[in-house]
Amino acid sequence: MPYINIKITDENVTREQKEKLIQGATQLMVDVLDKNPQTTFVVIDEVNTDNWGIGYDVVTDLRAKAKK
């Protein structure tokens, strides 16, 4: 019974994109590990960019710098 946890920043990810992530992750388990898709759980956590860091920087700041 696989449990897949996908963490992404909360930057306007659409329902359709989330559906594709769920379908793709489930299919990967089917293809690679021969798992039953009916017992494969996928959870998507959206994290605010203020709560996500890369190196010494908060992603919110990194995104702002990239737009300059």
Secondary structure, 3 states (H helix, E strand, C coil): CCEEEEEEECCCCCHHHHHHHHHHHHHHHHHHHCCCHHHCEEEEEEECHHHCEECCEEHHHHHHHHHC
